[in-house]
């Protein structure tokens, strides 16, 4: 069910809609009413009652006063204790208009309900307002009250001499005036002002206290006179210690005969606010529907929200508070209302008027007005909060609530940006962070209440709060209670330290992590080579990890990869297929740099003994450092995700994607990926040996030569090792796919146990023919078959000595050969020269002599890193090395 937005149901007063209201509209002042300078809403009794919601407490107060003035029954002396909204001053104005202008308003239904046909016709009213009175030149409280009742002459001398008149004079006035209502507001303010003038004597304070006592006792003894006065519940910040003592004395004096009334109690405050801010409350059925849906939402969330909001009684609370969420009103009432200045200067009604006007103008879609929807970007709204807690919180709001929290929403997008999740939560936390009492901060269950509404996923709150914890500077979390403070949190300390981390430190940290992540595996690893000559040209698998400056997709990266696969310094690279390149992803590397910078900052802070951190922050620091150490390896592996290798048309690049959770080896991941994608083969079929390794006109070729073809030919897959080929050779010989010759013996369609790299692969046609020939008898005078099943035919040689008709053959026992061989025919020396000699005797001793010249001279990399390195890897002993 789609609930209507609140502004589609209720209509704010015109001045709120048009933002034309003034502060005075919500700052009730009895003094302004008396002087006829108050806004029309307060000055005109009919308009005043039209915009006033009479709570049960206010009705009780009015009926008591009317009964006292009519019959003499009821409480004679009343002190008001009220919260904001329909507060004490508003109650005094209600009584003033009701009694003084009764004949003008007695047709109004609310007024009729108060009189209940009791015969009241109106009486005299006198009011004294301490904020309006002049303690130096103006009338005293007794002078002003007597003047308004019409009997100033009774106390003129006492007023001029500023001495309390005594009960006899007061009773005389009551006798002459008849029934009367006396209203006294802000008496403490009057005394404080007088004390600032009198400093030491404090005569006014003493006389005023004496008058209050005399007045209270006189009213109590009268027949039909009522006194209603207000005193602050607590001392205001701008009052001094002497004012606090004066308040205590006032409360003591008035408390002897007074009765205390509370005009607004419980959920009535919601009605007061709605009456003051909205001209049309809308359809009550919609109020009930919205309340029902919110209750269903909270009951569905179970223990994720406070038990209070899951009870059926909360449905009525939502209905009564509509269009406000009661949580929002309560946080203002219970937290901000505890600041004495909050209700004294303009009050919560002005704040709510600002909030309603802002949301109405922007047409924010929400069934209720909740804490999370308060727009702290609005300067008038922000000012209503900041003036009570200090201007330094302006920077806190700018930094975190309207700054970083908004960026979190923009960066994540989706529901975050649509509903302003991070900003809303930060706003709600800010509202809960302040109180005139000790209770500050908010828990996660109440944050859900402050934020969640139709369409907002409930699961998003916990994740969003974590993001606020990680990103905001003044956001504090202590034992799962969240609040804002004007002291920076650990995030700010970390951010400041991050600014000191240099690029060289980040590169060093990355290099250290790469070394750990590539120390094991099947590759020889070459990190960050500057030139292709830094990577040797041999048969071993190589993983070349590019410098992070060479990111995937950059022209420089493509050019270096091409050079790496084609050249090995000044010469062409022979074994191209064993070289694999690894480059960083541009976006992922940006994130990795941030993570490395954060890790280095955390490590520095942890080592900084001069830094003073609270125990909770120190624990948080260690936890963050531990997590960063755990996260960095994964981030490195995720950044180095683009792998390249040689193909027919150049370098082939592939994105390996996100690594699986728990991946701990960069080389291991690359190797598995290459095997899955087939650039590296861990096994091949025997048929592939014939298809890829032998030309159409080649009848036999050594396994080593075939292995080299796989390592050299562009576009061919690279074999993991020579063992892959040897295994396939064993299978091929046994299954008859081809033959394998080891020395003089040919294996074909029979088990082959230990082939060697020098063994020859023989095409199946030739292998079959040889096998067939070796199984027959020798023809007379023809060729003789030797070697048993090896099937290799030889022409008959000279008969050995002692044979019939032959001469003695001389066999050389030692052969020394020195020959000039073309460089590209060296592989045939192994198969055609060395192997036959080895088969006929012991392993030959081989010494090679190489002479090479170049007009430009050989570079040291070629000589040292390639030639000498290769000879060393072969186990060769260099007996002579001359350079000119």
C-alpha positions in Angstrom: 0.0 0.0 0.0 1.3 3.4 -1.0 0.7 5.9 1.8 0.0 9.6 0.9 2.6 12.2 1.7 1.7 14.2 4.8 1.4 17.4 2.8 -1.3 15.8 0.6 -3.4 15.3 3.8 -2.9 18.3 6.1 -2.5 22.0 5.2 -0.1 24.3 7.1 -1.2 27.8 8.0 -0.8 30.3 5.2 2.1 32.1 6.8 4.0 28.8 7.2 3.3 27.8 3.6 4.5 31.2 2.4 7.3 31.4 5.0 6.0 34.8 6.0 5.7 34.1 9.7 7.7 36.1 12.2 9.3 35.0 15.5 6.6 36.8 17.5 3.9 34.5 16.1 5.3 31.7 18.3 6.7 33.8 21.1 3.7 34.4 23.3 4.1 37.4 25.6 1.4 38.6 28.0 3.1 42.0 28.2 2.6 42.5 24.5 -1.0 41.5 24.8 -1.5 44.1 27.6 0.2 46.8 25.5 -1.7 45.8 22.3 1.6 45.3 20.5 1.3 41.5 20.2 0.6 39.8 16.8 -3.0 39.6 15.9 -3.2 35.9 16.7 -2.6 36.7 20.4 -4.2 40.2 20.5 -7.6 39.3 19.1 -9.4 37.0 21.6 -11.6 35.4 18.9 -8.6 34.6 16.6 -6.6 33.4 19.6 -9.2 30.8 20.6 -9.6 29.7 17.0 -5.9 28.7 16.9 -5.7 27.4 20.5 -6.2 23.8 21.3 -7.6 23.5 24.8 -6.0 20.6 26.5 -7.6 18.7 29.4 -5.2 20.5 31.7 -5.9 23.9 30.3 -9.7 23.3 30.4 -9.3 22.2 34.1 -7.4 25.4 34.8 -10.0 27.6 33.1 -12.9 25.9 34.8 -11.2 26.2 38.2 -10.6 29.9 37.7 -14.2 30.5 36.5 -15.6 28.6 39.4 -13.5 30.6 41.8 -14.6 33.9 40.3 -18.3 32.8 40.2 -18.9 30.8 43.3 -15.8 31.2 45.4 -15.0 27.5 45.1 -11.9 26.2 43.5 -8.2 26.9 44.1 -7.5 30.5 44.9 -3.7 30.5 44.2 -2.3 28.6 41.2 1.2 28.1 40.0 1.7 26.8 36.4 4.3 24.2 35.4 4.3 23.6 31.7 6.5 22.3 28.8 6.7 24.0 25.4 3.7 24.4 23.1 0.6 25.8 24.9 2.9 26.7 27.8 2.6 28.8 30.9 2.4 32.2 29.1 -0.1 30.8 26.6 -2.2 29.6 29.5 -2.1 33.1 31.1 -3.2 34.7 27.8 -6.0 32.2 27.6 -7.2 33.2 31.1 -6.8 36.9 30.3 -9.0 36.8 27.2 -11.5 34.4 28.7 -12.2 36.6 31.7 -11.7 40.1 30.3 -13.4 39.6 27.0 -15.9 36.9 27.9 -18.9 38.7 26.4 -17.1 38.9 23.0 -16.2 35.2 22.9 -18.9 33.4 24.8 -20.5 32.2 21.6 -17.4 30.1 20.7 -18.0 26.3 21.3 -14.8 25.9 23.3 -15.8 28.7 25.6 -19.3 27.4 26.0 -17.8 24.1 27.0 -15.8 25.8 29.7 -18.7 27.7 31.3 -21.3 24.9 31.1 -24.0 27.5 31.7 -22.5 28.6 35.1 -23.7 32.2 34.8 -20.2 33.8 34.5 -20.4 37.3 32.9 -16.9 38.5 33.3 -14.8 40.3 36.1 -11.9 42.6 36.4 -8.5 41.4 35.4 -5.1 42.7 36.4 -1.8 41.3 35.1 1.8 42.0 36.0 4.6 40.9 33.6 8.1 41.1 35.0 9.8 41.3 31.6 7.8 44.4 30.6 8.0 46.2 34.0 10.6 48.9 34.8 11.9 48.2 38.3 13.5 51.7 38.5 10.9 54.2 37.2 7.9 52.0 36.5 5.1 50.9 38.8 5.8 48.2 41.4 3.8 44.9 41.2 1.3 46.1 43.8 1.0 49.5 42.1 0.4 48.0 38.7 -2.2 45.5 39.9 -4.0 48.1 41.9 -3.9 50.4 38.9 -5.4 47.8 36.5 -8.1 47.0 39.0 -9.0 50.7 39.2 -7.9 51.4 42.9 -4.4 52.8 42.6 -5.0 55.5 45.2 -5.2 52.8 47.9 -1.5 52.0 47.4 -0.1 55.1 45.7 2.2 56.0 48.6 3.5 52.5 48.9 4.1 52.4 45.2 6.0 55.7 45.2 8.0 54.7 48.2 8.4 51.1 46.7 7.3 49.4 49.9 4.9 46.4 50.0 1.5 47.6 51.1 0.5 44.9 53.6 -2.5 42.6 53.6 -4.9 45.2 54.9 -4.4 47.4 51.8 -4.7 44.5 49.5 -7.9 43.2 51.1 -9.3 46.8 50.8 -8.7 46.7 47.0 -10.4 43.3 46.7 -13.4 44.5 48.6 -13.8 47.5 46.3 -13.1 45.7 43.1 -15.2 42.6 43.7 -14.3 39.3 42.0 -11.0 39.7 40.2 -8.4 37.6 38.4 -4.7 38.5 39.0 -2.1 37.2 36.6 1.7 37.4 37.4 4.3 36.3 34.9 8.1 36.5 34.9 8.3 37.8 38.5 11.9 36.5 38.9 13.0 38.5 35.9 11.7 41.6 37.6 13.6 40.9 40.8 16.8 40.1 38.8 16.6 43.4 36.9 16.1 45.3 40.2 19.1 43.6 41.8 21.3 44.7 39.0 20.5 48.3 39.9 20.5 48.0 43.7 23.5 45.6 43.8 23.8 45.5 47.6 20.6 46.7 49.2 18.3 44.4 47.2 15.3 46.3 48.6 13.1 45.4 45.7 13.7 41.7 46.1 12.7 41.8 49.7 9.6 44.0 49.2 8.5 41.9 46.2 8.8 38.6 48.2 6.9 40.3 51.0 4.2 41.4 48.6 3.9 38.0 47.0 3.3 36.4 50.4 0.8 39.1 51.4 -1.0 38.8 48.1 -1.2 35.0 48.2 -2.6 35.0 51.7 -5.1 37.8 50.9 -6.3 36.0 47.7 -6.7 32.7 49.7 -8.8 34.6 52.3 -11.0 36.3 49.7 -14.3 35.1 48.4 -14.1 35.3 44.7 -10.5 36.4 43.7 -8.0 34.1 41.9 -4.2 34.5 41.5 -2.4 32.6 38.8 1.4 33.0 38.6 4.3 31.4 36.8 7.8 30.6 37.9 10.6 29.0 35.9 11.1 25.3 36.6 14.8 25.8 36.6 17.3 28.7 36.5 18.4 30.0 33.2 22.0 30.1 32.1 22.2 33.9 32.1 21.0 34.1 35.7 23.6 34.2 38.5 23.8 32.5 41.9 21.8 35.3 43.5 19.0 34.8 41.0 18.9 31.1 41.9 18.5 32.0 45.6 15.7 34.5 44.7 13.9 31.8 42.7 14.1 29.4 45.7 12.6 32.1 47.9 9.8 32.8 45.4 8.9 29.1 45.2 8.9 28.9 49.0 6.7 31.9 49.5 4.2 31.0 46.8 4.2 27.4 47.7 2.6 28.0 51.1 -0.9 28.4 49.6 -0.7 27.5 45.9 -2.0 24.6 43.9 0.2 23.5 40.9 -1.5 23.0 37.5 0.0 21.4 34.4 -2.0 22.6 31.4 -0.4 20.2 28.9 0.3 16.5 29.7 1.1 13.4 27.7 0.0 13.2 24.2 -1.9 16.5 24.4 1.3 18.3 23.3 0.7 16.7 19.8 -2.7 18.3 19.5 -1.4 21.7 20.7 1.3 21.6 18.0 -1.1 20.5 15.2 -3.6 23.2 16.2 -0.9 25.9 16.1 0.7 24.9 12.8 -2.0 23.5 10.5 -5.2 25.2 9.4 -6.7 21.9 8.1 -5.8 18.7 10.0 -7.1 16.5 7.1 -9.0 13.2 7.1 -8.8 11.4 10.4 -9.2 8.1 8.5 -5.9 8.8 6.8 -4.2 9.5 10.2 -5.5 6.1 11.4 -4.3 4.3 8.3 -0.8 5.7 8.5 -0.6 4.9 12.2 -1.7 1.3 11.4 0.9 0.9 8.6 3.7 2.2 10.9 2.7 -0.2 13.6 2.8 -3.1 11.1 6.3 -2.0 10.0 7.6 -2.0 13.6 6.0 -5.3 14.6 7.5 -6.9 11.5 10.9 -5.7 12.5 10.7 -7.4 15.9 13.6 -6.7 18.3 15.3 -4.5 15.7 13.2 -1.7 17.0 12.3 -0.8 20.7 9.5 -2.7 22.2 7.6 0.5 22.9 6.9 1.1 19.2 5.6 -2.4 18.7 2.8 -2.1 21.2 -0.7 -1.3 20.0 -0.7 1.9 22.2 1.9 3.4 19.9 -0.6 3.4 17.0 -2.7 5.9 18.9 0.4 8.0 19.6 1.2 8.1 15.9 -2.4 9.0 15.1 -2.5 11.8 17.7 0.9 13.3 16.5 0.1 13.2 12.8 1.6 14.5 10.6 4.6 14.4 12.9 6.1 11.1 14.0 5.9 11.1 17.8 9.6 10.1 17.9 10.5 13.5 16.4 8.3 15.5 18.8 9.6 13.4 21.8 13.2 14.1 21.0 12.5 17.8 20.9 10.4 17.6 24.0 12.7 15.4 26.1 16.1 16.3 24.8 16.1 19.8 23.5 13.3 20.9 25.8 15.5 20.4 28.7 17.6 23.4 27.6 16.1 26.4 29.4 16.8 28.6 26.5 15.1 26.3 24.0 11.6 27.2 25.0 12.5 30.7 26.1 13.8 32.0 22.8 11.2 31.4 20.2 10.6 27.8 21.2 9.9 24.6 19.5 6.9 25.9 17.6 9.1 28.2 15.6 11.5 25.3 14.9 8.6 23.1 13.8 7.2 25.9 11.6 10.6 26.1 9.9 10.7 22.3 9.4 7.2 22.1 8.1 7.7 25.1 5.7 10.9 23.6 4.3 9.5 20.1 3.7 6.2 21.5 2.3 8.2 23.7 -0.1 10.4 20.9 -1.3 7.5 18.4 -1.3 9.5 15.7 0.4 7.6 12.4 0.0 7.1 10.8 3.3 3.9 9.7 5.2 5.2 11.4 8.5 7.7 14.1 9.4 10.5 12.2 11.1 13.8 13.2 12.7 15.8 12.0 9.7 13.9 14.4 7.4 15.0 17.6 9.2 17.0 19.7 6.7 20.1 21.0 8.6 21.2 22.6 5.3 18.5 25.2 5.9 20.2 28.0 7.8 17.0 29.1 9.8 16.5 25.5 10.9 20.1 25.0 11.8 20.2 28.3 13.7 17.3 27.1 15.9 19.5 24.2 17.1 23.0 25.7 17.1 22.1 28.8 19.2 21.5 26.5 22.2 24.7 24.4 21.9 27.3 26.7 20.5 28.4 28.0 17.1 31.2 25.5 16.9 28.6 22.9 15.9 28.1 24.8 12.7 31.4 23.3 11.5 30.3 19.8 12.7 27.1 20.0 10.7 29.0 21.2 7.6 31.7 18.6 7.9 29.6 15.5 8.7 25.8 15.9 8.3 25.6 18.1 5.1 29.0 17.2 3.9 30.4 13.6 4.2 27.1 11.9 4.9 25.7 13.5 1.6 28.7 12.3 -0.3 28.2 8.7 1.0 24.7 8.8 -0.4 25.9 10.1 -3.7 28.8 7.7 -4.0 26.7 4.6 -3.2 23.6 5.7 -5.1 20.5 3.5 -5.3 18.4 3.6 -2.1 21.1 5.6 -0.3 20.8 8.6 -2.7 17.0 8.2 -3.3 16.1 8.3 0.4 19.1 10.2 1.7 19.9 7.3 4.0 23.3 8.4 5.4 22.3 12.1 5.7 19.0 11.1 7.4 20.8 8.9 10.0 23.4 11.6 10.6 20.7 14.2 11.1 18.8 11.9 13.6 22.0 11.2 15.5 22.6 15.0 15.7 19.1 15.6 17.1 19.6 12.9 19.8 23.1 14.1 20.7 22.1 17.1 22.8 20.2 17.6 26.0 20.2 19.9 29.0 20.4 16.7 31.1 22.9 13.8 31.0 21.0 11.6 28.5 22.7 12.0 25.2 23.1 9.8 22.1 20.9 7.2 20.4 20.9 3.5 19.9 20.5 1.6 16.6 16.9 0.5 17.3 15.8 4.1 17.8 17.7 5.2 14.7 15.6 2.7 12.7 12.5 4.4 14.1 13.8 7.8 13.2 14.6 6.8 9.6 12.5 3.9 8.3 9.4 4.6 6.3 7.6 3.1 3.4 10.1 2.1 0.7 13.3 2.3 2.8 14.9 -1.2 3.2 15.2 -2.0 6.9 18.4 -3.9 6.4 20.2 -0.8 5.2 20.4 1.0 8.5 23.2 -1.1 10.2 25.4 -0.9 7.1 24.8 2.9 6.8 25.7 3.5 10.4 28.9 1.6 9.9 29.7 3.8 6.9 29.1 6.9 9.1 31.5 5.5 11.7 34.2 4.9 9.1 33.9 8.3 7.3 32.6 11.0 9.6 35.0 13.2 11.8 32.8 14.1 14.8 30.6 11.0 15.0 31.3 9.0 18.1 30.2 5.4 19.0 30.5 4.3 22.6 29.0 1.0 23.7 26.6 1.1 20.7 25.3 4.6 21.5 25.9 7.1 18.7 26.3 10.8 19.1 28.0 13.9 17.7 30.6 15.9 19.7 32.7 18.9 18.9 35.9 16.9 19.4 37.2 15.0 16.4 37.1 11.3 16.5 39.7 8.8 15.4 38.7 9.2 11.8 39.8 12.9 11.9 43.1 11.9 13.5 43.6 9.3 10.8 42.7 11.7 8.0 45.2 14.2 9.2 47.9 11.6 9.4 47.0 10.3 5.9 47.9 13.7 4.5 51.5 13.2 5.7 51.9 9.8 3.9 54.1 10.2 0.7 53.8 8.3 -2.5 57.1 6.6 -2.0 55.8 5.1 1.3 52.8 3.7 -0.6 55.0 2.1 -3.3 57.2 0.6 -0.7 54.2 -0.9 1.2 52.8 -2.2 -2.1 56.2 -3.8 -3.0 56.3 -5.5 0.4 52.9 -7.0 0.0 53.6 -8.1 -3.6 56.7 -10.0 -2.4 54.6 -11.9 0.2 51.8 -12.6 -2.3 54.2 -13.9 -5.1 56.8 -15.9 -3.0 55.3 -19.2 -3.8 54.0 -20.8 -7.1 55.0 -22.1 -10.5 56.3 -18.8 -11.8 59.5 -16.9 -11.7 58.3 -13.5 -10.7 59.8 -10.2 -12.0 58.2 -7.2 -10.2 58.2 -3.8 -11.8 61.0 -4.2 -14.4 61.9 -1.0 -16.2 63.0 -2.7 -19.4 62.3 -5.9 -21.3 65.9 -6.9 -20.9 65.3 -7.3 -17.2 63.4 -10.5 -17.9 65.6 -13.4 -19.1 64.7 -15.6 -22.2 64.5 -19.2 -21.1 62.0 -22.0 -20.8 60.8 -21.2 -17.3 57.3 -19.8 -16.6 57.5 -16.1 -15.9 55.1 -13.7 -14.3 56.0 -10.1 -15.0 54.3 -7.8 -12.5 54.0 -4.3 -14.1 54.7 -1.1 -12.2 51.4 0.3 -10.9 52.1 3.4 -13.1 51.5 1.0 -16.1 47.8 0.5 -15.6 45.6 -1.8 -17.8 44.4 0.0 -21.0 47.0 2.7 -21.0 49.0 3.0 -24.3 52.3 2.8 -22.4 51.2 -0.5 -20.8 50.3 -2.0 -24.2 53.6 -0.9 -25.7 55.7 -2.3 -22.9 53.8 -5.7 -22.9 54.4 -5.9 -26.7 58.1 -5.2 -26.3 58.4 -7.7 -23.4 56.9 -10.5 -25.4 58.9 -9.8 -28.6 62.3 -8.8 -27.3 64.8 -9.8 -24.7 67.0 -6.7 -24.7 68.7 -6.2 -28.1 67.7 -9.7 -29.4 64.3 -11.2 -30.2 62.7 -13.3 -27.5 62.7 -16.9 -28.3 60.5 -18.4 -25.6 57.6 -16.0 -25.9 54.8 -18.2 -24.6 56.3 -18.6 -21.1 56.0 -14.9 -20.3 52.8 -13.5 -18.7 52.2 -9.9 -17.8 50.1 -8.6 -14.9 48.8 -5.1 -14.7 46.6 -3.2 -12.2 43.0 -2.1 -12.8 42.7 1.7 -12.8 39.7 1.9 -10.5 40.8 -0.9 -8.2 44.3 0.6 -7.8 42.8 3.9 -6.8 41.0 2.1 -4.0 44.1 0.1 -3.1 46.1 3.3 -2.8 43.6 4.7 -0.4 43.7 1.4 1.7 47.5 1.5 1.8 47.5 5.1 2.8 45.0 4.4 5.5 47.1 1.4 6.7 50.3 3.4 6.9 48.5 6.2 8.8 47.1 3.7 11.3 50.5 2.1 11.7 52.1 5.5 12.3 49.4 6.5 14.8 49.8 3.2 16.7 53.5 3.9 17.0 53.1 7.5 18.0 53.5 7.5 21.8 53.1 11.3 22.0 49.5 11.1 20.7 46.9 11.2 23.5 44.0 8.9 22.7 41.1 7.8 24.9 41.1 4.1 25.8 38.1 3.5 23.6 39.8 5.2 20.7 43.0 3.3 21.3 41.0 0.0 21.1 39.3 1.2 18.0 42.7 2.1 16.5 44.1 -1.4 17.1 41.0 -3.0 15.6 41.2 -0.8 12.5 44.9 -1.6 12.1 44.3 -5.3 12.5 41.5 -5.2 9.9 43.6 -3.1 7.5 46.4 -5.6 7.7 43.9 -8.3 6.9 42.3 -6.5 4.0 45.4 -5.2 2.2 46.5 -8.6 0.6 43.0 -9.1 -0.9 43.0 -5.5 -2.2 46.4 -6.0 -3.8 45.2 -9.2 -5.5 42.0 -7.4 -6.6 44.0 -4.5 -8.1 46.4 -6.8 -10.1 43.6 -8.5 -12.0 44.5 -8.0 -15.6 46.7 -10.7 -17.1 48.3 -10.6 -20.6 50.0 -13.2 -22.9 51.1 -13.5 -26.4 48.6 -14.4 -29.1 48.6 -14.6 -32.9 47.6 -11.0 -33.2 49.6 -9.5 -30.4 49.1 -9.3 -26.7 45.9 -10.7 -25.3 44.6 -9.1 -22.1 41.9 -10.6 -19.8 40.3 -9.3 -16.6 40.3 -12.1 -14.0 37.4 -10.3 -12.2 37.0 -10.1 -8.4 39.0 -12.6 -6.5 37.2 -15.1 -4.2 37.0 -14.3 -0.5 40.1 -15.6 1.3 42.4 -15.6 -1.7 45.9 -15.3 -0.4 48.3 -15.9 -3.3 48.6 -13.6 -6.3 50.7 -16.1 -8.3 48.4 -18.9 -7.4 45.3 -17.0 -8.6 47.0 -16.1 -11.9 48.2 -19.7 -12.5 44.7 -21.2 -11.8 43.1 -18.6 -14.1 45.6 -19.3 -17.0 45.0 -23.0 -16.7 41.2 -22.5 -16.7 41.5 -20.2 -19.8 44.0 -22.6 -21.5 47.0 -20.3 -22.2 48.8 -22.8 -19.9 48.1 -26.5 -20.2 48.8 -29.0 -17.5 48.0 -31.9 -19.8 47.6 -32.5 -23.5 46.5 -35.4 -25.7 49.0 -37.3 -27.7 47.2 -36.2 -30.8 48.1 -32.6 -30.1 51.8 -33.5 -30.2 51.4 -34.6 -33.8 49.2 -31.6 -34.7 51.2 -28.9 -33.1 54.7 -30.3 -32.6 55.6 -31.9 -36.0 55.5 -30.7 -39.5 53.9 -32.7 -42.3 57.2 -33.8 -43.7 58.8 -34.6 -40.4 58.8 -38.3 -39.5 60.4 -38.0 -36.1 61.4 -35.2 -33.7 62.8 -35.0 -30.2 60.4 -34.3 -27.3 62.6 -31.3 -26.4 62.2 -29.8 -29.8 58.5 -30.3 -29.6 58.4 -28.7 -26.2 60.3 -25.7 -27.5 57.7 -25.3 -30.3 55.0 -25.0 -27.7 57.1 -22.4 -25.9 58.1 -20.4 -29.0 55.2 -20.4 -31.4 52.9 -17.4 -31.1 49.3 -18.4 -30.4 50.3 -21.9 -29.1 49.4 -22.8 -25.5 52.3 -22.9 -23.1 52.9 -26.2 -21.4 53.3 -26.1 -17.7 56.5 -28.1 -17.8 58.3 -30.7 -19.9 56.6 -33.4 -17.8 53.3 -32.5 -19.6 54.9 -33.6 -22.9 56.6 -36.7 -21.4 53.3 -37.9 -19.9 51.6 -37.4 -23.3 54.5 -39.3 -25.0 54.0 -42.3 -22.7 50.3 -42.3 -23.4 50.8 -41.9 -27.2 53.4 -44.7 -27.4 51.2 -47.1 -25.4 48.0 -46.3 -27.4 49.8 -46.3 -30.8 49.2 -42.7 -31.6 52.9 -42.5 -32.4 56.1 -44.2 -31.6 58.8 -43.1 -29.2 62.4 -43.9 -29.9 64.9 -44.1 -27.0 68.3 -44.9 -28.3 68.0 -47.8 -30.7 64.7 -49.0 -29.3 61.4 -48.0 -30.6 58.3 -48.1 -28.4 55.0 -48.4 -30.2 51.7 -49.9 -28.9 53.5 -50.9 -25.8 54.1 -49.5 -22.3 56.8 -46.8 -22.1 58.1 -46.0 -18.7 60.7 -43.3 -18.7 61.0 -41.2 -21.9 63.5 -38.4 -21.8 63.5 -35.0 -23.4 66.0 -36.3 -26.0 63.7 -39.2 -26.9 62.2 -39.1 -30.4 58.6 -39.0 -31.4 58.1 -41.1 -34.5 55.0 -40.8 -36.7 52.8 -43.8 -36.4 53.1 -44.9 -40.1 56.9 -45.1 -39.8 56.7 -46.7 -36.3 54.3 -49.4 -37.7 56.5 -50.1 -40.6 59.6 -50.5 -38.5 57.8 -52.8 -36.1 56.6 -54.9 -38.9 60.1 -55.2 -40.5 61.7 -56.1 -37.2 59.3 -59.0 -36.7 60.4 -60.8 -40.0 63.5 -63.1 -40.7 66.5 -61.7 -42.6 66.7 -62.4 -46.4 69.7 -64.4 -47.7 72.4 -62.0 -49.0 70.3 -59.1 -48.0 70.2 -56.7 -45.1 70.6 -58.0 -41.5 68.2 -56.9 -38.8 69.8 -55.9 -35.5 68.7 -54.6 -32.2 65.8 -57.1 -31.8 62.5 -55.3 -31.6 63.9 -51.9 -32.2 63.3 -52.5 -35.9 66.2 -50.3 -37.0 67.8 -51.7 -40.2 71.5 -51.4 -41.0 73.5 -52.3 -44.0 76.0 -55.1 -43.4 79.5 -53.8 -42.6 82.9 -55.4 -42.9 83.1 -58.8 -41.3 84.9 -58.8 -38.0 88.3 -60.2 -37.7 88.2 -64.0 -37.6 85.1 -64.3 -39.7 85.1 -66.5 -42.7 86.6 -64.6 -45.6 86.8 -61.3 -43.7 89.6 -59.0 -42.5 90.2 -57.7 -39.0 88.1 -54.3 -38.4 89.8 -51.5 -36.4 87.4 -49.8 -34.0 88.4 -46.4 -32.6 88.0 -46.2 -28.9 87.9 -42.4 -28.7 86.5 -39.7 -30.9 87.2 -35.9 -30.6 85.2 -33.8 -33.0 85.5 -30.1 -33.7 83.1 -28.7 -36.2 81.6 -25.4 -37.3 77.8 -25.6 -37.0 75.1 -23.1 -38.1 73.5 -21.7 -34.9 70.0 -22.6 -36.0 70.9 -26.3 -36.5 72.2 -26.9 -33.0 69.2 -29.0 -32.1 70.2 -31.6 -34.7 73.6 -32.0 -33.0 71.8 -33.6 -30.0 69.8 -36.1 -32.0 72.3 -36.9 -34.8 75.6 -36.7 -33.1 75.5 -36.8 -29.3 72.8 -39.5 -28.9 74.4 -42.0 -31.2 77.7 -41.6 -29.4 76.0 -41.9 -26.0 74.2 -45.1 -27.2 77.5 -46.7 -28.3 79.5 -45.9 -25.2 79.5 -43.8 -22.0 78.2 -40.3 -21.8 80.2 -38.1 -24.0 82.1 -35.2 -22.7 81.0 -32.1 -24.5 82.9 -28.8 -24.7 81.6 -26.0 -26.8 83.5 -23.2 -28.3 81.5 -20.1 -29.2 82.8 -17.0 -31.0 80.4 -14.1 -31.4 80.9 -10.6 -32.7 78.8 -7.5 -33.1 79.8 -4.0 -34.3 77.8 -2.3 -31.6 79.1 -4.4 -28.8 77.2 -6.8 -26.4 75.4 -5.2 -23.5 76.1 -6.6 -20.0 72.5 -7.8 -19.6 72.9 -10.1 -22.6 76.2 -11.5 -21.4 75.6 -11.7 -17.7 71.9 -12.2 -17.2 71.3 -14.4 -20.2 74.4 -16.2 -21.5 76.1 -16.8 -18.2 72.9 -17.3 -16.3 71.7 -20.0 -18.9 75.1 -21.8 -18.7 74.9 -21.7 -14.9 71.4 -23.1 -14.9 72.5 -26.0 -17.2 75.3 -26.9 -14.8 78.0 -26.0 -17.3 81.5 -25.2 -16.2 83.0 -22.2 -17.9 86.6 -23.0 -18.6 87.3 -19.9 -20.7 85.7 -16.5 -21.1 87.5 -13.9 -23.1 86.2 -10.4 -24.0 87.7 -7.9 -26.4 
